[in-house]
């Protein structure tokens, strides 16, 4: 199985947390086949909103959610 990664972001209620306040307006950057390309996309998206403390982008390791017992 591919090691899929999802990059998305949006406005959070607390910049130190992951409580996204408007799920309908999440910015889904994309799906990536490896962490390196996901990290590059994450950095690009995060850099665009660096001056807005309430915007946060994350990388989700989908392969870990799909097969939690797999290494």
Secondary structure, 3 states (H helix, E strand, C coil): CCCCEEEEEEEECCCCCCCECCHHHCEEEEEECCHHHHHHHHHHHHHHCCCCCCEEEEEEEHHHHHCCCCC
